[in-house]
Amino acid sequence: MLTGSKSTFKVRQMLPDIKERMLSQSGMNARSRDVFGLRCLPGECVLQRAVMVRKKLTAREGRGWLSGTLFCTHFRVAFVPQDAPKPDDNADPVLLGDHDVALASIEKVVVVGPNRTKLVTPNSSLKFTPEELVLYCRDLRVICFLFDRLTPDVQVIEMTHTIAKTYQPLKPGSVLSFQNAALGSVEMKQFLSNRRRDAHMNWYESASDWEQEVERCGATGWRVSSVNDRFEMSTSLPRFLVVPQKVLDTELKKSFAHFNDGRIPRWCWRHPRGSDLLRMSSFQNNIYHEKDDIRNLELILFGCQSSLCVVVELGEELPSPADIQLAHGRLRALCLGDISTSVTVPDDKWLSTLEGTRWLDYTRSCLKKASEVACLLRSGHMTVALQEAEDRDMSCVVSSLVQVMCDPHCRTQRGFQNLVQKEWVMAGHRFYSRINYHRDNDKEEAPVFLLFLDCVWQLWSQYPSRFQLTDDFLLALHDSTHLPLFSSFLGNCQRERCRRSQNLGQSYTPVNGWRDPHHSDCTSEPPDPPLPPVWDWSLQYSKQRQARFTQPVPATLPLRPLLNGNLNTHPDTHRLADAIPGSVFLLSRGVFSCPANLLPWRCGGGSSSGVYRKSHRRALSSENVPGLERLLKAWSLTEAPSVLTSNSGLHGPLDPYEPLLPLLMGPCMGLWRECYHRGALHAQAFSHPISANHPHPVERLAQEVQQLKDQLAEATSNTHPDPSARKTTNEPRRAANLNQNTNNGTFLFPASRPQGVGVATRAAALPDSLNHNTTRAPHTPPAAAAAAAAAPPSRTASRDNGNKHTFLFGHASATEARPGRGNPKVAKSNGASISS
């Protein structure tokens, strides 16, 4: 027995990995080895094994404990259930099983013993035999393994030290070693080299891919340029850019020097009403602007529009990467706690601590800015250019959110993948630096992409029926970000990915320029195949898990024909459209302005013509007027009456390209509980159950709460014998009450129930999650809602309106309308009955 030993336990030396060739006769399939019931990848070596281990299951996995065997390889920590079916050796390999975790995803290892906990490092010494092994992961998972009393102590200690020594990235080359452990075998290289990519997905790697996107959006007047084919103009931009047809490549080359890192204004997306969305970096103010350069810059900035351009500055209102990193670190500490120090946040201070992280504030800021841009694009016939200092972080977030809000195609799984590929991977977001796989560059680390996924989840939670993708897909993409195996994230731009995968067909030298490589030795081994893209889901998840990525949605209605190329009906934007041709406005903090120094080439009087000096004056409609508020007001006044028909009161045909504007009030912004709280119970409460029939105390509390809710529902049913009458009485009051509280900005006291048909009108304008009892419940017809609202209040409703409540412990109606909101710890206790 090693219990109580003061000397450091040394892990026994493992045999070197022997690579075996297990190719089929055609050389197309990679066979896996079965080691003690574990299906190993080709070339994967098992370092340690522990028997009679139980894994604690999460709420999505059904809760309870699962018995099986624990393995540690040089790639992952794998758990094989006791009753797991025998693996199929002929099937394609899967990197991670349902109960596995990659070593690169582990952040720290904690062991729990009799009345003690300890953080295990490669140089740690154990003076007790661990009873529980807790793995804290970078993707906010907390995986707990319980060792049985019959598990040999030698296996327990060796397993703990093996994991602690293997997952630690001691040097920058550890990521490469991890990649070789998973994909470095001859069989896996051969398997990946013969694996075909999804032919239905747009990879934006060729000119035809970009032309396909331009044609899909109907962006006439734009063309695909190969001016940056060899990355000579900008090293961070992709090979191909979408620019106006009026600008030739020879003229375009002169424009790169006027922007930071050569990131010129380039087309991203066109709204069906005729507006174009552009992205660009900040201007270079210290460069002399010649007259020809000014003309080209104006053509690029205005695109196909000739009257109006709105520059949206993103640096003032949105968080910086350092702010995002700090907020995410605080959120991790709040949701996971620290079991090694037994430091947790009290329940009565949890919400204030969550607010102090500012993560939800940053999410709200991004959604607010994207809503502003979406309303501008809806106006029609203008160019909206997103401007950021480097154009590689928050511009990716805002441009992607705008397209998710306005384009139904981007709310499907394939469309969303194309969107991320276009606006993030090819646009030059620094995935490799922001994710910081090596964990050696903390100054550059910032989970900007994870903030974007949280914003998309906020939209999905408020409009679930408008999304074909599900939160399971967003969660899978969130977890895949922390796995350094995919070419999508292992690079800061397309140029770096080409070099890493050795797909760059030419080399550059200062003397010879770009030259084709000469292969003198034809018998040399072929280069390693590129790492798989993150969109190869069959390499990561089973078919059962992939089936949960999507849900059925109604077919998108065809586009209505454009009347003279414009469907603009807003009085405020009409005045903006009537501005002087060539006017450039700045949208900052929700207000339009036209500062004289917005465009550097329009500042000096010597280099500008009279037309440019004339365009300095502001349009009359935007003078000292908060333009965004007027746009939103005009949009609500114009579109809200058209939701209901005059006679039937039923929903009319909705424009599928109307932006999904989220509710940004405090109670409407929820915490992504399925992501941030899936390890909270593991991290904050540990128990040693005798069997699965003895649940955790929190689970027992949830059962008691559910019993009380059932008794309350039964008592309510006795007072309302008619179920249909009860439904038409309660549901409209719930929707109207929530809408009233949202407008007032408080959930402290219930609002009085409005009378008349106005209830149905306001309820129709709410997102799906506030119009339904649950996210998938059928919608109550507005006509029935209006009839119920006109009826006199019941005794139960009058009694409810007299009681004070908060959004934490409110009425059952408010709780059911917004499941999972409020205090996450309270929601966790009753989550088994609401959203397990």
C-alpha positions in Angstrom: 0.0 0.0 0.0 1.3 3.4 -1.0 -1.1 5.3 1.3 0.8 7.6 3.6 4.0 7.4 1.7 6.1 10.6 1.9 8.2 9.9 -1.2 7.1 11.0 -4.6 5.5 8.2 -6.6 7.3 7.7 -9.9 5.2 6.6 -12.8 6.5 3.4 -14.2 8.2 3.6 -17.6 5.9 2.8 -20.4 6.9 0.9 -23.5 7.4 3.0 -26.7 4.5 3.2 -29.0 4.7 0.7 -31.8 3.0 1.9 -35.0 1.3 -0.9 -36.8 0.0 -0.8 -40.3 -3.6 -1.9 -40.4 -4.7 -0.7 -43.8 -7.1 -2.6 -45.8 -6.1 -3.9 -49.2 -7.3 -0.7 -51.0 -5.6 1.5 -48.4 -8.7 3.6 -47.9 -9.8 2.6 -44.4 -8.0 3.0 -41.0 -8.7 0.1 -38.7 -8.8 0.6 -34.9 -7.5 -1.7 -32.2 -9.6 -3.1 -29.3 -7.6 -2.9 -26.1 -9.5 -4.1 -23.0 -12.8 -2.9 -24.6 -11.4 0.5 -25.6 -11.4 1.2 -29.3 -8.1 2.9 -29.8 -7.2 5.1 -32.7 -4.5 3.8 -35.1 -1.2 4.3 -33.3 -2.8 5.2 -30.0 -1.1 3.8 -26.9 -2.8 3.0 -23.6 -0.7 4.4 -20.7 -2.8 3.4 -17.7 -6.0 1.6 -16.8 -8.2 1.5 -13.7 -11.1 -0.9 -13.2 -14.3 -0.5 -11.2 -14.6 3.2 -11.7 -17.8 5.2 -11.7 -18.4 8.3 -13.7 -20.9 11.0 -12.5 -23.4 11.8 -15.3 -24.7 15.2 -16.0 -28.3 16.2 -16.4 -28.1 15.7 -20.2 -26.7 12.2 -19.6 -29.5 11.3 -17.3 -27.8 11.9 -13.9 -26.6 9.2 -11.6 -23.5 7.2 -11.8 -22.1 4.8 -14.6 -19.8 2.0 -13.8 -16.9 1.1 -16.1 -13.2 1.2 -16.8 -11.0 4.3 -17.0 -8.2 4.6 -19.5 -5.5 7.2 -20.1 -3.7 7.3 -23.4 -1.3 9.8 -24.8 -4.2 11.5 -26.5 -7.3 11.3 -24.2 -8.9 10.1 -20.9 -11.4 7.5 -22.0 -14.2 5.9 -20.0 -15.8 2.6 -21.2 -19.1 1.7 -19.5 -19.5 -1.8 -18.2 -22.4 -2.6 -20.5 -21.0 -0.8 -23.6 -21.5 -2.7 -26.9 -18.4 -4.2 -28.5 -16.7 -1.7 -30.8 -16.9 -2.3 -34.6 -13.3 -2.5 -35.9 -14.5 -1.8 -39.5 -16.2 1.5 -38.7 -14.5 4.8 -39.3 -12.5 6.1 -36.3 -14.0 8.6 -34.0 -11.6 10.9 -32.1 -13.6 11.1 -28.9 -16.3 8.9 -27.4 -19.3 10.1 -25.5 -17.5 9.8 -22.2 -14.0 10.8 -23.3 -12.1 14.0 -22.8 -9.0 15.1 -24.7 -5.8 15.7 -22.7 -5.4 19.1 -24.4 -8.9 20.1 -23.0 -7.9 19.5 -19.4 -7.0 22.6 -17.4 -6.3 21.0 -14.0 -6.6 17.8 -12.1 -8.0 17.7 -8.5 -8.3 14.6 -6.3 -10.6 14.2 -3.3 -9.8 12.1 -0.3 -11.0 11.7 3.2 -11.8 15.2 4.2 -9.2 16.7 1.9 -8.7 17.9 -1.6 -5.5 18.4 -3.6 -4.5 20.0 -6.9 -2.3 17.5 -8.6 0.7 18.7 -10.7 3.4 16.7 -12.4 5.7 17.2 -9.4 3.0 16.6 -6.7 3.3 13.8 -4.1 0.2 12.1 -2.9 0.1 11.2 0.8 -3.4 9.6 0.6 -5.2 7.4 -1.8 -7.7 9.5 -3.9 -11.4 8.5 -3.7 -12.5 10.9 -6.4 -10.8 12.2 -9.5 -12.1 15.6 -10.8 -11.0 16.9 -14.3 -11.5 20.6 -14.9 -11.7 21.2 -18.6 -11.1 24.4 -20.6 -14.6 24.1 -22.2 -16.2 24.5 -18.7 -16.9 20.8 -18.2 -16.1 19.2 -14.9 -15.8 15.4 -15.1 -15.9 13.4 -11.9 -14.7 9.8 -11.5 -15.3 7.8 -8.3 -13.0 5.0 -7.4 -14.5 1.9 -5.9 -13.2 0.5 -2.7 -12.2 -2.6 -4.7 -10.1 -0.6 -7.1 -6.4 -1.3 -6.5 -4.7 1.6 -4.8 -1.8 1.2 -7.3 -4.1 1.8 -10.2 -5.7 4.8 -8.6 -2.4 6.6 -7.8 -0.8 5.6 -11.2 -3.8 6.8 -13.1 -3.8 10.2 -11.2 -0.1 10.8 -11.8 -0.3 9.7 -15.4 -3.0 12.1 -16.3 -1.2 14.9 -14.4 2.0 14.3 -16.2 0.5 13.8 -19.7 -1.9 16.7 -20.0 0.6 19.4 -18.8 1.9 21.5 -21.8 5.5 21.8 -20.7 6.7 23.3 -23.9 5.3 24.8 -27.1 5.8 21.6 -29.1 3.3 19.8 -26.9 0.4 20.8 -29.2 2.3 19.2 -32.1 2.9 16.1 -30.0 -0.8 16.0 -29.2 -1.7 16.2 -32.8 0.7 13.4 -33.7 -0.8 11.3 -30.9 -4.2 11.6 -32.5 -3.5 11.9 -36.2 0.2 11.2 -36.7 0.0 7.5 -37.4 0.4 6.2 -41.0 -3.1 4.8 -40.9 -4.7 8.1 -39.8 -2.8 10.1 -42.4 -3.9 7.8 -45.1 -7.5 7.9 -43.8 -7.6 11.7 -43.7 -5.9 12.1 -47.1 -8.6 10.0 -48.7 -11.5 11.6 -46.7 -13.7 13.8 -48.8 -14.9 17.2 -47.6 -18.6 18.2 -47.6 -19.4 19.1 -51.2 -22.5 21.1 -50.2 -20.5 23.5 -48.0 -19.0 26.7 -49.2 -15.3 26.8 -48.2 -14.5 30.2 -49.7 -11.1 28.9 -51.0 -11.6 29.6 -54.7 -13.1 32.3 -56.8 -16.1 30.2 -57.7 -16.9 29.8 -54.0 -17.1 33.6 -53.6 -19.1 34.0 -56.9 -21.6 31.5 -55.5 -22.1 33.6 -52.4 -22.4 36.8 -54.5 -25.0 35.1 -56.7 -26.9 33.7 -53.7 -27.3 37.2 -52.2 -28.1 38.8 -55.5 -25.3 41.3 -55.2 -25.2 42.8 -58.7 -22.5 45.3 -59.3 -19.9 43.4 -57.4 -17.2 41.1 -58.6 -14.6 38.7 -57.2 -11.0 40.0 -57.4 -7.8 37.9 -57.2 -5.6 40.9 -56.5 -4.5 39.3 -53.2 -4.0 35.8 -54.7 -0.4 35.6 -53.4 -1.0 37.6 -50.2 1.1 40.5 -51.5 -1.5 43.2 -50.8 -2.5 42.0 -47.3 -1.2 39.0 -45.5 -4.3 38.7 -43.2 -7.0 38.9 -46.0 -8.0 35.9 -48.0 -6.9 35.2 -51.6 -10.1 36.5 -53.1 -12.0 39.7 -52.3 -15.4 41.0 -53.4 -15.1 44.5 -54.7 -17.2 46.9 -57.0 -17.2 46.1 -60.7 -16.3 49.7 -61.4 -12.8 49.4 -59.8 -10.1 47.6 -61.7 -7.4 45.5 -60.0 -4.7 48.0 -61.0 -6.6 50.8 -59.3 -7.5 48.6 -56.4 -3.8 47.9 -55.5 -3.3 51.6 -54.8 -6.0 51.5 -52.0 -4.4 48.9 -49.7 -1.8 51.3 -48.3 -4.6 53.6 -47.0 -5.8 51.1 -44.4 -4.3 49.3 -41.5 -2.7 46.0 -42.5 -4.1 46.6 -46.0 -7.6 45.6 -45.0 -9.6 47.6 -47.5 -13.4 47.9 -47.5 -14.8 44.7 -48.9 -18.2 43.2 -49.4 -19.6 40.8 -46.9 -23.4 40.5 -47.5 -26.3 42.2 -49.3 -29.7 42.7 -47.7 -32.7 41.8 -50.0 -33.7 45.4 -49.8 -30.6 46.5 -51.6 -28.2 47.6 -48.9 -24.6 46.2 -48.7 -22.6 45.3 -45.7 -18.9 46.0 -45.8 -15.9 45.5 -43.4 -12.7 47.5 -43.2 -10.0 48.5 -40.8 -9.1 52.1 -39.7 -7.7 54.6 -42.2 -4.1 55.5 -42.4 -4.0 59.2 -41.7 -0.3 59.7 -42.4 -0.5 58.8 -46.1 -0.8 61.4 -48.8 -4.0 60.9 -50.8 -3.7 61.7 -54.5 -6.8 62.6 -56.6 -6.9 59.2 -58.3 -6.6 57.4 -55.0 -9.5 59.4 -53.6 -11.7 58.4 -56.5 -10.9 54.7 -56.1 -11.4 54.9 -52.3 -14.8 56.6 -52.8 -15.8 53.9 -55.3 -14.8 51.1 -52.9 -16.4 52.7 -49.9 -19.8 53.4 -51.6 -19.8 50.2 -53.6 -22.8 50.1 -55.8 -24.6 52.8 -53.9 -24.1 56.5 -54.9 -26.0 58.5 -52.3 -25.3 57.3 -48.8 -22.7 55.5 -46.8 -22.8 54.9 -43.0 -19.6 54.1 -41.2 -20.3 52.2 -38.0 -17.4 52.6 -35.5 -17.0 49.5 -33.4 -14.2 50.5 -31.1 -16.0 52.9 -28.7 -19.0 50.8 -27.6 -17.8 47.2 -27.8 -15.4 45.5 -25.4 -11.8 45.0 -26.2 -10.2 41.6 -26.4 -8.6 42.2 -23.0 -12.0 43.0 -21.5 -13.5 39.9 -23.0 -10.7 37.7 -21.5 -11.1 39.2 -18.1 -14.9 38.8 -18.1 -14.7 35.2 -19.3 -12.2 34.4 -16.6 -14.5 35.8 -13.9 -17.4 33.8 -15.4 -15.4 30.6 -15.2 -14.4 31.2 -11.6 -18.1 31.9 -10.8 -19.6 28.9 -12.5 -17.0 26.4 -11.6 -15.7 27.6 -8.3 -12.4 26.2 -7.0 -12.7 22.9 -5.2 -9.0 22.8 -4.3 -9.5 25.9 -2.1 -13.2 25.3 -1.2 -14.1 28.9 -2.3 -17.6 29.3 -3.6 -19.9 32.3 -4.0 -22.9 32.4 -1.6 -26.3 32.0 -3.2 -27.5 35.5 -2.1 -24.5 37.1 -3.9 -24.5 35.0 -7.0 -26.5 37.3 -9.2 -24.5 40.4 -8.2 -21.3 38.5 -8.8 -22.6 37.4 -12.2 -23.3 41.0 -13.0 -19.8 42.0 -11.9 -18.3 39.7 -14.4 -19.7 42.0 -17.2 -20.0 39.0 -19.5 -23.7 39.5 -20.1 -23.1 43.3 -20.5 -20.7 42.5 -23.3 -23.1 40.1 -24.9 -25.8 42.8 -24.7 -23.5 45.4 -26.3 -22.7 43.1 -29.3 -26.4 42.4 -29.8 -27.3 46.0 -29.6 -24.8 47.1 -32.1 -25.8 44.3 -34.5 -29.4 45.4 -34.1 -28.5 48.9 -35.1 -26.7 47.7 -38.2 -29.6 45.3 -39.1 -32.1 48.2 -38.9 -29.8 50.3 -41.2 -29.5 47.6 -43.8 -33.3 47.1 -43.8 -33.7 50.7 -44.9 -32.4 49.8 -48.4 -30.0 51.4 -50.9 -27.1 52.3 -48.6 -23.7 51.0 -47.8 -23.0 50.2 -44.1 -19.3 49.8 -43.4 -18.1 48.2 -40.2 -14.9 49.8 -39.1 -12.5 48.5 -36.5 -8.9 49.3 -35.8 -7.6 45.9 -37.0 -10.9 44.5 -38.4 -10.2 41.0 -36.9 -12.2 40.7 -33.7 -15.4 42.6 -33.0 -16.1 43.2 -36.7 -16.3 39.4 -37.1 -18.9 39.3 -34.2 -21.1 42.1 -35.5 -21.1 41.2 -39.2 -22.0 37.6 -38.3 -24.7 38.6 -35.9 -26.3 40.9 -38.5 -26.5 38.0 -41.0 -27.9 35.7 -38.4 -30.6 38.2 -37.6 -31.5 39.0 -41.2 -30.8 36.0 -43.3 -32.7 32.7 -42.6 -30.1 30.8 -44.5 -27.5 31.7 -41.8 -29.8 30.1 -39.1 -29.5 26.7 -40.7 -26.6 24.4 -39.8 -25.0 24.5 -43.2 -25.6 28.2 -43.6 -24.2 28.9 -40.2 -21.1 26.9 -41.0 -20.6 28.8 -44.2 -21.0 32.1 -42.2 -18.3 31.2 -39.8 -16.1 30.0 -42.6 -16.5 33.3 -44.4 -16.6 35.9 -41.6 -14.1 34.2 -39.2 -11.9 31.7 -40.8 -11.3 33.4 -44.1 -11.6 36.9 -42.8 -8.5 36.5 -40.7 -9.7 36.2 -37.1 -6.7 35.2 -35.0 -8.0 31.9 -33.7 -4.6 30.6 -32.9 -3.7 33.6 -30.8 -7.1 34.2 -29.2 -7.6 30.6 -28.2 -4.0 30.3 -27.0 -3.5 26.5 -27.4 0.1 26.7 -26.3 -1.0 28.7 -23.2 2.2 30.7 -23.5 0.8 34.0 -24.8 -1.7 35.3 -22.3 -1.7 38.8 -23.7 -3.3 37.7 -26.9 -5.8 35.3 -25.5 -9.4 36.3 -25.7 -12.5 34.1 -26.3 -14.0 36.4 -28.9 -15.5 33.5 -30.8 -17.1 32.1 -27.7 -18.7 35.5 -27.0 -20.2 35.3 -30.5 -21.6 31.8 -29.8 -23.2 33.2 -26.6 -24.8 36.0 -28.6 -26.2 33.5 -31.1 -27.5 31.4 -28.2 -29.3 34.5 -26.9 -31.1 34.9 -30.2 -31.9 31.2 -30.3 -33.4 31.3 -26.8 -35.7 34.1 -27.8 -36.6 32.9 -31.3 -36.2 29.1 -31.2 -38.7 28.4 -34.0 -36.7 30.6 -36.4 -33.6 28.5 -36.1 -32.9 25.2 -37.9 -29.8 24.6 -35.8 -30.1 23.9 -32.1 -28.3 24.7 -28.9 -26.7 21.2 -29.1 -24.9 22.3 -32.3 -23.7 25.5 -30.7 -22.5 23.5 -27.7 -20.6 21.1 -29.9 -18.9 24.0 -31.7 -18.0 25.6 -28.4 -16.3 22.4 -27.2 -14.5 21.8 -30.5 -12.9 25.2 -30.2 -10.8 23.9 -27.3 -9.5 20.9 -29.3 -6.3 21.8 -31.2 -6.9 19.3 -34.0 -8.8 21.3 -36.6 -7.4 23.4 -39.4 -10.2 25.9 -38.9 -8.7 27.1 -35.6 -5.0 26.4 -36.0 -4.1 29.6 -37.8 -4.6 33.3 -37.7 -5.4 33.8 -41.4 -5.6 31.8 -44.7 -1.9 32.4 -45.4 -0.8 30.7 -42.2 -3.1 27.8 -42.8 -1.7 27.3 -46.3 1.8 27.2 -44.8 0.9 24.8 -42.0 -0.9 22.4 -44.4 1.8 22.9 -47.1 -0.8 23.8 -49.6 1.0 27.0 -50.6 2.2 26.1 -54.1 4.8 28.8 -54.4 7.6 30.2 -52.2 8.7 33.9 -52.0 12.3 35.2 -51.7 13.3 38.9 -51.9 15.6 38.2 -54.9 13.5 35.8 -57.0 10.1 36.7 -55.9 7.4 34.0 -56.1 8.7 30.8 -57.6 7.2 27.4 -58.1 8.9 24.7 -56.0 11.2 22.2 -57.7 10.9 18.6 -56.6 14.3 17.1 -57.2 13.6 13.9 -55.3 10.4 12.3 -56.6 10.7 9.3 -54.3 10.4 11.5 -51.1 7.5 10.9 -48.8 4.4 13.0 -49.5 3.7 15.9 -47.1 1.4 15.3 -44.2 -2.2 15.7 -45.0 -3.9 18.9 -43.7 -5.7 18.7 -40.4 -9.4 18.1 -40.7 -11.8 21.0 -40.6 -14.0 21.5 -37.6 -17.1 20.9 -39.8 -16.2 17.2 -40.1 -18.7 16.2 -37.4 -18.6 12.5 -38.1 -15.0 12.5 -37.0 -16.0 13.9 -33.6 -19.5 12.8 -32.8 -21.8 9.8 -33.3 -24.8 9.9 -35.6 -27.1 10.1 -32.6 -25.4 13.2 -31.3 -25.3 14.8 -34.8 -29.1 14.2 -35.2 -29.6 16.6 -32.3 -27.9 19.4 -34.2 -30.9 20.4 -36.2 -34.7 20.7 -35.8 -37.5 21.1 -38.4 -38.4 24.6 -39.2 -41.1 26.1 -41.6 -39.9 26.6 -45.2 -38.6 30.1 -45.9 -41.1 32.2 -47.9 -39.9 33.4 -51.3 -38.6 36.9 -51.6 -41.1 39.6 -52.5 -40.3 41.5 -55.7 -38.4 44.7 -55.2 -40.4 47.8 -56.3 -38.0 49.9 -58.3 -35.2 48.3 -56.4 -36.3 49.6 -53.0 -39.0 48.6 -50.5 -38.1 51.5 -48.1 -41.1 52.8 -46.3 -39.6 54.6 -43.4 -39.9 58.3 -43.3 -36.7 58.8 -41.4 -34.6 56.8 -43.8 -36.3 58.4 -46.7 -34.8 61.7 -45.5 -31.4 60.0 -45.1 -31.7 58.7 -48.7 -32.4 62.2 -49.9 -29.1 63.4 -48.6 -26.5 65.0 -50.8 -24.9 62.4 -53.1 -21.7 61.2 -51.6 -22.7 61.9 -48.0 -20.9 59.8 -45.4 -22.3 59.5 -41.9 -20.9 58.1 -38.7 -23.1 55.9 -36.5 -21.7 56.0 -33.0 -23.6 55.4 -29.7 -26.9 55.2 -31.6 -26.5 58.7 -33.1 -25.8 59.8 -36.6 -23.2 62.5 -37.2 -20.9 63.6 -40.0 -17.5 64.7 -38.5 -15.2 66.5 -40.8 -12.3 64.1 -40.1 -14.3 61.0 -40.8 -12.6 60.4 -44.1 -8.9 61.6 -44.1 -8.8 62.5 -47.7 -11.7 64.9 -47.2 -10.0 66.9 -44.5 -7.4 69.0 -46.3 -8.8 71.7 -48.7 -5.9 71.3 -51.1 -6.3 67.7 -52.2 -10.1 67.6 -52.4 -12.4 68.9 -55.0 -15.6 70.9 -54.4 -17.8 67.8 -54.4 -16.0 66.4 -51.4 -16.1 69.7 -49.5 -19.8 70.0 -50.2 -20.5 66.6 -48.7 -19.2 67.7 -45.3 -22.5 69.2 -44.4 -24.9 67.0 -42.5 -28.2 65.8 -43.8 -31.1 67.7 -42.2 -32.7 64.6 -40.9 -29.7 63.5 -38.8 -28.9 66.9 -37.3 -28.8 66.4 -33.5 -31.3 63.5 -33.7 -30.6 60.1 -32.3 -31.0 58.3 -35.6 -31.2 54.7 -34.3 -34.1 55.5 -32.0 -36.0 57.1 -34.9 -35.3 54.1 -37.1 -36.5 51.7 -34.4 -39.6 53.8 -33.8 -40.4 54.1 -37.5 -39.9 50.3 -37.9 -42.3 49.5 -35.0 -45.0 51.9 -36.1 -44.8 50.7 -39.7 -44.6 46.9 -39.1 -46.5 46.4 -35.9 -50.0 47.0 -37.3 -49.4 44.7 -40.2 -48.9 41.7 -37.9 -52.6 41.3 -37.3 -55.2 41.3 -40.0 -58.2 43.7 -39.6 -60.8 41.0 -39.3 -59.5 37.6 -38.3 -56.8 38.7 -36.0 -54.5 35.9 -37.2 -50.9 36.2 -38.1 -50.3 37.4 -41.7 -47.4 36.4 -43.8 -44.2 37.6 -42.2 -41.2 38.8 -44.1 -38.5 36.2 -43.4 -35.8 38.8 -43.9 -37.1 41.1 -41.1 -34.3 41.3 -38.5 -34.7 39.2 -35.3 -34.3 42.1 -32.9 -33.6 40.6 -29.4 -35.0 41.9 -26.1 -32.0 43.3 -24.3 -33.5 44.1 -20.9 -31.8 42.6 -17.9 -34.3 39.8 -17.2 -34.5 38.9 -20.9 -30.8 38.2 -21.2 -30.2 34.7 -19.8 -27.1 32.7 -18.9 -26.2 29.8 -21.2 -26.8 27.2 -18.6 -26.2 24.2 -20.7 -22.7 25.4 -21.4 -21.6 27.3 -18.2 -23.4 25.2 -15.6 -23.0 21.7 -16.8 -20.1 21.2 -14.4 -21.4 23.4 -11.5 -22.9 20.6 -9.4 -19.8 18.5 -9.8 -17.5 21.4 -8.8 -19.5 22.7 -5.8 -21.0 19.5 -4.3 -19.5 16.0 -4.0 -21.1 13.0 -2.5 -20.4 9.3 -2.3 -23.8 7.6 -3.1 -24.5 4.1 -2.1 -26.4 3.5 -5.3 -28.1 5.5 -8.0 -31.4 5.4 -5.9 -29.9 7.9 -3.5 -29.8 11.2 -5.4 -27.9 14.3 -4.5 -29.5 16.6 -1.9 -30.0 19.2 -4.6 -31.8 16.7 -6.7 -34.1 15.8 -3.8 -34.9 19.5 -3.4 -35.8 19.7 -7.0 -38.2 16.7 -6.6 -39.8 18.5 -3.7 -40.2 21.6 -5.7 -41.8 19.6 -8.5 -44.2 18.0 -6.1 -45.3 21.4 -4.8 -45.8 22.6 -8.4 -48.0 19.5 -9.2 -50.1 20.1 -6.1 -50.5 23.8 -7.0 -51.5 22.8 -10.5 -54.0 20.3 -9.2 -55.5 22.9 -6.8 -55.8 25.4 -9.7 -57.5 22.8 -11.9 -60.2 22.4 -9.3 -61.1 26.1 -9.5 -61.1 25.9 -13.4 -62.9 22.8 -14.4 -62.7 23.7 -18.1 -59.1 23.3 -19.4 -59.8 25.3 -22.5 -61.2 28.2 -20.5 -58.2 28.1 -18.2 -55.8 28.1 -21.1 -57.3 31.1 -22.7 -57.5 32.9 -19.4 -53.9 32.4 -18.2 -51.7 32.4 -21.2 -52.7 35.9 -22.6 -52.2 37.3 -19.1 -48.8 35.7 -18.9 -47.7 37.1 -22.3 -49.1 40.6 -21.6 -47.6 40.7 -18.1 -44.2 39.8 -19.4 -44.4 42.3 -22.2 -45.5 45.0 -19.7 -42.6 44.2 -17.4 -40.2 44.2 -20.2 -41.3 47.7 -21.3 -41.0 49.0 -17.7 -37.6 47.5 -17.3 -38.4 45.7 -14.0 -39.7 42.3 -12.8 -40.2 43.3 -9.2 -43.9 43.7 -9.3 -46.5 42.3 -11.6 -48.2 44.7 -14.0 -51.9 45.0 -14.1 -53.5 43.1 -16.9 -54.3 45.3 -19.9 -57.7 45.2 -21.4 -58.8 44.9 -25.0 -57.1 43.8 -28.2 -53.9 45.6 -27.4 -52.8 42.5 -25.5 -52.7 40.4 -28.6 -50.9 43.1 -30.6 -48.1 43.4 -28.0 -47.9 39.7 -27.5 -47.5 39.2 -31.3 -44.5 41.4 -31.3 -42.7 39.4 -28.6 -40.0 36.8 -29.4 -41.0 33.1 -29.5 -39.8 32.4 -26.0 -42.1 35.0 -24.5 -45.1 34.0 -26.6 -45.0 30.4 -25.6 -45.4 28.5 -22.4 -42.2 26.7 -23.3 -39.9 27.0 -26.2 -41.7 24.4 -28.2 -45.3 24.8 -27.0 -48.0 25.7 -29.6 -48.9 29.3 -29.9 -52.2 30.7 -28.6 -54.2 32.5 -31.3 -54.3 36.2 -30.8 -58.1 36.2 -31.2 -58.4 33.9 -28.2 -55.9 36.1 -26.4 -58.0 39.2 -27.1 -61.2 37.5 -25.9 -59.5 36.3 -22.8 -58.1 39.7 -22.1 -61.5 41.3 -22.4 -63.0 38.8 -19.9 -63.2 39.9 -16.2 -60.3 38.8 -14.1 -60.7 35.6 -12.1 -60.3 35.3 -8.4 -56.9 33.6 -8.8 -55.7 36.3 -11.1 -56.8 39.0 -8.8 -55.0 37.4 -5.9 -51.9 37.0 -7.9 -51.8 40.6 -8.9 -51.8 41.6 -5.3 -48.7 39.6 -4.4 -45.2 41.0 -4.8 -42.7 38.8 -6.4 -39.3 39.0 -8.1 -38.0 37.3 -11.2 -36.2 34.8 -9.1 -39.2 33.4 -7.2 -42.2 34.7 -9.2 -45.5 33.3 -10.3 -45.6 29.9 -12.0 -46.7 31.7 -15.2 -43.6 33.9 -15.4 -41.3 31.0 -14.5 -42.7 28.8 -17.1 -42.6 31.5 -19.8 -38.8 32.0 -19.3 -37.3 28.7 -18.1 -33.8 28.7 -16.7 -33.7 32.5 -16.0 -32.8 34.2 -12.8 -30.5 32.7 -10.2 -28.8 29.8 -12.0 -28.3 27.9 -8.7 -32.1 28.0 -8.1 -32.7 27.1 -11.7 -30.3 24.2 -11.3 -32.3 22.8 -8.4 -35.6 22.7 -10.3 -34.1 22.2 -13.8 -35.0 18.6 -13.8 -38.6 19.5 -14.3 -38.1 22.5 -16.6 -35.3 21.8 -19.0 -33.4 18.7 -18.1 
